[in-house]
Amino acid sequence: MSEGRNMLVDGEWKVDFKQTDDDGEFQRSVTDFRNWIDGSVPEAGAEPTSTPEFEPESGRYHLYICRACPWAHRAAMARRLNGLEDHVSISLTQPERYDQGWEFSEAQPDPLYGESHLRDVYRRADSDYTGRVTVPVLWDKQTETIVNNESEEIMRQFDTGFSELGNDVQLYPEPLRAEIDETIADVYPSINNGVYRAGFATTQDAYDEAVDELFDALDRYDDHLADQRYLVGDQLTEADLAMFVTLVRFDHVYHTHFRCNRRAIHEYDNLWGYTKDIYQTPGIAETVNLDHITRHYFSSHTSLNPKRLVPTGPDIDLTGSHDRAELPGEPPAVFGEETATAD
């Protein structure tokens, strides 16, 4: 099976771990590496585990991601918007994930150690590691270990812990922090994780509950965005990055593959314009790879798509007009030359 249920147990690769509870509800496992780059601000209510060994030095850190993964996408956008391309290197896994977990390809090998699978990078950090092998991974080249593999915390560290190396973009401005934290915490269970709860539910009751909560939240945020450009205040923040990663995947994947088909995002008056607005923000489009996204979901989840057929649609245009610029707020002024393709 290829449902993300594979993991390391005492450093050994194991497959086919159950991912739903006795009621058929999807259960997401927690991340394990939770260190902070010195100077960063932890998420609301969390205790930082920052140590002096992790200093925000140029060239010291490396980010492992998959373009298909929404959690890794958060970190990739934060790295780009904060102008850290020359300071934090990046590499990609293959979009498909089978029984052996995230793999590197010959065309895009692991640049640090030449490993064939991301699990081998985890074992370099802890030879007896027990847990899921997930992306994103923020790696310290100096101490040769994982700093953090929690997407929200990596996203935040790029905005706060590396502030002296990047540009003047602030995705977590101090006056809005409480509201940003509250919004991210609200979006996660019903929308970010809600699509997964629907997609991997194994009982009708679990599926119905997840779908109801998902679309109740989407309807609420569609109303919320009727008269403001961004989720919090009048500027792009981490809350928008957290929301965008689900919205940009929704019509291509979640609507069909996860059976979240009550309504498509392009059918919403405000959420669709909002999605296009975020996509067209300088620096964002180059982090989006819809080919990787569709290939990952439809090829990797064999219980949902046994033949691994990858659909060719839908034919929707993320570059079209959105009229969101008429609302208060300006996109961030991303420094540096724009590139046509993602690194």
C-alpha positions as CSV (number, residue, x, y, z in Angstrom):
1,M,0.0,0.0,0.0
2,S,1.1,3.6,-0.6
3,E,-0.9,5.7,1.8
4,G,1.9,7.4,3.7
5,R,1.8,4.7,6.3
6,N,5.4,3.7,5.9
7,M,7.9,4.8,8.6
8,L,11.2,4.1,10.3
9,V,11.1,2.0,13.4
10,D,14.4,1.9,15.4
11,G,16.1,2.9,12.1
12,E,14.5,0.1,10.1
13,W,12.0,0.8,7.3
14,K,8.6,-0.6,7.9
15,V,5.4,-0.5,5.7
16,D,1.6,-0.7,6.1
17,F,1.0,1.1,9.4
18,K,-2.7,1.9,10.1
19,Q,-3.5,5.6,9.6
20,T,-7.2,5.6,10.7
21,D,-8.7,5.0,14.1
22,D,-11.4,2.5,15.0
23,D,-14.1,5.0,13.8
24,G,-12.6,5.3,10.3
25,E,-11.2,8.8,11.0
26,F,-7.8,9.8,9.5
27,Q,-5.2,10.5,12.1
28,R,-2.1,12.6,11.2
29,S,1.1,11.8,13.1
30,V,3.1,14.5,14.8
31,T,6.5,15.7,13.7
32,D,9.6,14.9,15.8
33,F,12.4,17.4,15.1
34,R,11.3,20.7,16.7
35,N,14.5,22.8,17.1
36,W,14.6,26.5,16.3
37,I,17.1,28.7,14.6
38,D,18.3,31.0,17.2
39,G,16.2,34.2,17.4
40,S,13.1,32.6,16.0
41,V,9.6,33.0,17.5
42,P,7.8,29.8,18.4
43,E,4.1,29.2,17.5
44,A,1.5,30.4,20.0
45,G,1.6,28.4,23.2
46,A,4.7,26.4,22.2
47,E,8.0,26.3,24.1
48,P,11.0,26.8,21.8
49,T,13.9,24.4,21.9
50,S,16.3,26.8,20.3
51,T,19.9,26.2,21.2
52,P,23.0,28.3,20.5
53,E,24.3,25.7,18.1
54,F,21.7,26.7,15.4
55,E,22.7,30.2,14.3
56,P,21.2,31.9,11.2
57,E,24.2,31.7,9.0
58,S,24.2,32.0,5.2
59,G,24.9,28.7,3.4
60,R,24.7,26.6,6.5
61,Y,21.2,25.2,6.0
62,H,19.4,23.1,3.4
63,L,15.7,22.6,2.7
64,Y,14.4,19.2,1.5
65,I,11.0,19.5,-0.1
66,C,8.6,17.9,-2.6
67,R,6.7,20.3,-4.8
68,A,3.6,18.2,-4.5
69,C,3.4,18.4,-0.7
70,P,1.3,21.2,0.7
71,W,3.2,21.3,3.9
72,A,6.5,21.6,2.1
73,H,5.0,24.2,-0.1
74,R,4.6,26.5,2.9
75,A,8.3,26.4,3.6
76,A,9.2,26.9,-0.1
77,M,7.1,30.0,-0.3
78,A,8.4,31.5,2.9
79,R,12.0,30.9,1.7
80,R,11.3,32.6,-1.6
81,L,9.3,35.6,-0.3
82,N,11.9,36.2,2.4
83,G,14.7,36.3,-0.2
84,L,16.6,33.4,1.2
85,E,17.5,31.6,-2.1
86,D,21.2,32.5,-1.8
87,H,21.3,31.6,1.8
88,V,19.3,28.4,2.2
89,S,19.9,25.8,-0.5
90,I,17.0,23.6,-1.6
91,S,16.5,20.2,-3.3
92,L,13.5,18.2,-4.4
93,T,12.3,14.6,-4.0
94,Q,10.3,12.9,-6.7
95,P,6.6,13.7,-6.6
96,E,5.5,10.1,-6.5
97,R,5.8,8.3,-3.1
98,Y,5.6,4.6,-3.0
99,D,6.4,1.9,-0.4
100,Q,10.0,3.1,-0.1
101,G,8.9,6.7,0.8
102,W,10.2,9.9,-0.6
103,E,12.9,9.2,-3.3
104,F,15.5,11.3,-5.1
105,S,15.9,10.9,-8.8
106,E,19.0,10.6,-11.0
107,A,18.1,14.0,-12.5
108,Q,17.8,15.6,-9.1
109,P,19.9,13.6,-6.7
110,D,20.4,14.3,-3.0
111,P,23.0,17.1,-3.3
112,L,24.5,16.7,0.2
113,Y,25.1,12.9,0.6
114,G,24.0,11.2,-2.6
115,E,21.3,9.3,-0.7
116,S,18.6,7.5,-2.8
117,H,15.8,8.1,-0.3
118,L,14.9,10.8,2.2
119,R,14.7,8.2,5.0
120,D,18.5,7.8,4.7
121,V,18.9,11.5,5.5
122,Y,16.7,11.0,8.6
123,R,18.9,8.1,9.6
124,R,22.0,10.4,9.4
125,A,20.3,12.6,12.0
126,D,19.3,9.6,14.2
127,S,20.4,6.1,13.3
128,D,17.7,4.7,15.6
129,Y,14.9,7.1,14.5
130,T,11.3,5.9,14.9
131,G,8.7,8.0,13.1
132,R,7.4,9.2,9.8
133,V,9.7,10.4,7.1
134,T,8.1,13.6,6.0
135,V,8.9,16.8,4.1
136,P,9.8,19.6,4.6
137,V,13.1,19.0,6.3
138,L,15.4,21.8,7.4
139,W,18.9,20.4,7.6
140,D,22.0,21.8,9.3
141,K,25.1,21.1,7.2
142,Q,27.4,22.0,10.0
143,T,26.2,19.6,12.7
144,E,24.7,17.2,10.1
145,T,21.3,16.9,11.7
146,I,17.7,17.8,11.2
147,V,16.8,21.2,12.8
148,N,13.1,20.9,12.2
149,N,10.6,19.0,10.1
150,E,7.4,20.8,11.1
151,S,6.2,23.0,8.2
152,E,4.6,25.8,10.2
153,E,7.8,26.2,12.3
154,I,10.1,26.2,9.3
155,M,7.9,28.8,7.6
156,R,8.1,31.0,10.7
157,Q,11.9,30.6,11.2
158,F,12.5,31.7,7.6
159,D,10.6,34.9,8.4
160,T,12.0,35.6,11.9
161,G,15.2,33.6,12.5
162,F,16.8,34.6,9.2
163,S,15.6,38.2,9.2
164,E,19.2,39.6,9.0
165,L,20.0,37.6,5.9
166,G,16.8,38.1,3.8
167,N,14.8,41.1,2.7
168,D,12.3,43.3,4.4
169,V,9.3,41.2,3.8
170,Q,7.5,40.3,7.0
171,L,5.0,37.4,6.9
172,Y,4.6,37.4,10.7
173,P,4.5,41.1,11.7
174,E,4.4,41.6,15.4
175,P,1.1,43.6,15.6
176,L,-0.8,40.8,13.7
177,R,0.8,37.7,15.4
178,A,-2.0,36.8,17.6
179,E,-4.6,37.0,14.8
180,I,-2.2,35.1,12.4
181,D,-1.8,32.3,14.9
182,E,-5.6,32.1,15.5
183,T,-6.3,32.0,11.8
184,I,-3.7,29.3,11.0
185,A,-5.1,27.2,13.9
186,D,-8.6,27.6,12.6
187,V,-7.7,26.8,8.9
188,Y,-5.7,23.6,9.8
189,P,-8.3,21.2,11.1
190,S,-11.2,21.9,8.8
191,I,-9.4,22.9,5.6
192,N,-5.7,21.9,5.5
193,N,-6.2,18.6,7.2
194,G,-9.9,18.5,6.4
195,V,-9.4,17.4,2.8
196,Y,-7.2,14.5,4.1
197,R,-9.8,13.6,6.7
198,A,-12.4,13.3,3.9
199,G,-10.0,11.6,1.5
200,F,-8.8,8.9,3.8
201,A,-12.0,8.3,5.8
202,T,-13.0,4.7,5.9
203,T,-16.5,5.1,7.2
204,Q,-19.4,7.1,5.8
205,D,-19.8,9.0,9.1
206,A,-16.2,10.0,9.2
207,Y,-16.3,11.2,5.6
208,D,-19.6,13.1,6.1
209,E,-18.3,14.9,9.2
210,A,-15.0,15.9,7.5
211,V,-16.8,17.2,4.3
212,D,-19.4,19.1,6.3
213,E,-16.7,20.9,8.4
214,L,-14.6,21.5,5.2
215,F,-17.3,23.3,3.3
216,D,-18.7,25.1,6.3
217,A,-15.2,26.6,6.7
218,L,-14.8,27.3,3.0
219,D,-18.1,29.1,2.9
220,R,-17.1,31.1,6.0
221,Y,-13.8,32.2,4.5
222,D,-15.4,33.1,1.2
223,D,-17.6,35.5,3.1
224,H,-14.6,36.7,5.1
225,L,-12.7,37.6,1.9
226,A,-15.6,39.6,0.3
227,D,-14.2,42.9,1.6
228,Q,-10.6,42.3,2.4
229,R,-7.7,41.2,0.2
230,Y,-5.9,39.0,2.7
231,L,-7.0,36.8,5.6
232,V,-5.3,39.0,8.3
233,G,-4.9,42.8,8.2
234,D,-4.1,44.4,4.8
235,Q,-1.0,42.4,4.0
236,L,0.1,38.9,2.9
237,T,1.0,36.8,6.0
238,E,1.7,33.3,7.0
239,A,-2.0,32.7,7.3
240,D,-2.4,33.3,3.5
241,L,0.4,30.8,2.7
242,A,-1.2,28.2,5.0
243,M,-4.6,28.7,3.2
244,F,-3.2,28.9,-0.3
245,V,-1.5,25.5,-0.3
246,T,-4.9,23.8,0.0
247,L,-6.8,26.1,-2.3
248,V,-4.3,25.8,-5.2
249,R,-4.5,22.0,-5.0
250,F,-8.2,21.7,-4.5
251,D,-9.8,21.7,-7.9
252,H,-7.0,19.6,-9.5
253,V,-6.8,17.0,-6.7
254,Y,-9.0,17.2,-3.6
255,H,-12.3,17.8,-5.5
256,T,-12.0,14.5,-7.3
257,H,-9.4,12.3,-5.6
258,F,-10.5,13.0,-2.0
259,R,-14.2,13.3,-3.0
260,C,-14.5,16.9,-1.8
261,N,-16.9,17.6,-4.7
262,R,-19.7,19.6,-3.1
263,R,-18.2,22.6,-4.8
264,A,-15.0,23.6,-6.6
265,I,-12.9,26.5,-5.6
266,H,-13.3,28.2,-9.0
267,E,-17.0,28.3,-8.2
268,Y,-16.6,30.5,-5.2
269,D,-16.9,34.2,-5.7
270,N,-14.1,35.3,-3.4
271,L,-12.0,32.3,-2.7
272,W,-11.3,31.8,-6.4
273,G,-10.2,35.4,-6.9
274,Y,-8.1,35.2,-3.7
275,T,-6.4,32.0,-5.0
276,K,-5.5,33.7,-8.2
277,D,-4.3,36.8,-6.4
278,I,-1.9,34.8,-4.2
279,Y,-0.7,32.7,-7.1
280,Q,0.1,35.9,-9.0
281,T,2.1,37.5,-6.1
282,P,5.7,37.8,-7.2
283,G,7.6,34.7,-6.1
284,I,4.6,32.4,-5.6
285,A,3.9,30.9,-9.0
286,E,7.4,29.5,-9.4
287,T,6.8,27.4,-6.2
288,V,3.7,25.8,-7.7
289,N,4.1,22.7,-9.8
290,L,0.7,21.3,-10.8
291,D,2.2,18.4,-12.7
292,H,4.0,17.3,-9.6
293,I,0.9,17.8,-7.5
294,T,-1.4,15.7,-9.7
295,R,1.2,13.0,-10.3
296,H,1.8,12.7,-6.5
297,Y,-1.7,12.3,-5.4
298,F,-3.1,10.1,-8.2
299,S,0.0,7.9,-8.4
300,S,0.8,7.5,-4.8
301,H,-2.6,6.6,-3.2
302,T,-3.4,3.2,-4.7
303,S,-6.4,2.5,-2.4
304,L,-8.1,5.6,-3.9
305,N,-6.8,5.2,-7.4
306,P,-5.6,1.6,-8.0
307,K,-4.7,2.1,-11.7
308,R,-2.7,5.2,-10.9
309,L,-4.2,7.1,-13.8
310,V,-3.4,10.8,-13.7
311,P,-6.1,13.1,-15.0
312,T,-5.3,15.8,-17.5
313,G,-7.7,18.4,-16.1
314,P,-9.3,20.6,-15.0
315,D,-8.6,23.3,-17.5
316,I,-8.6,26.4,-15.2
317,D,-6.5,29.5,-15.4
318,L,-4.7,30.8,-12.4
319,T,-3.3,33.7,-14.3
320,G,-6.6,35.3,-15.1
321,S,-8.0,38.5,-13.8
322,H,-9.1,38.5,-10.1
323,D,-10.0,42.2,-9.3
324,R,-8.6,41.7,-5.8
325,A,-6.2,44.7,-6.2
326,E,-9.3,47.0,-5.7
327,L,-9.4,45.9,-2.0
328,P,-7.1,47.4,0.7
329,G,-3.6,45.9,0.8
330,E,-0.5,45.5,-1.3
331,P,1.4,42.3,-2.2
332,P,4.9,42.2,-0.6
333,A,7.8,43.7,-2.5
334,V,9.9,40.6,-3.1
335,F,13.5,41.6,-3.8
336,G,15.6,39.8,-6.3
337,E,15.2,38.9,-10.0
338,E,12.2,36.7,-10.8
339,T,12.8,33.4,-12.4
340,A,10.6,31.5,-14.8
341,T,11.1,28.1,-13.3
342,A,11.5,27.0,-9.7
343,D,14.9,26.0,-8.4
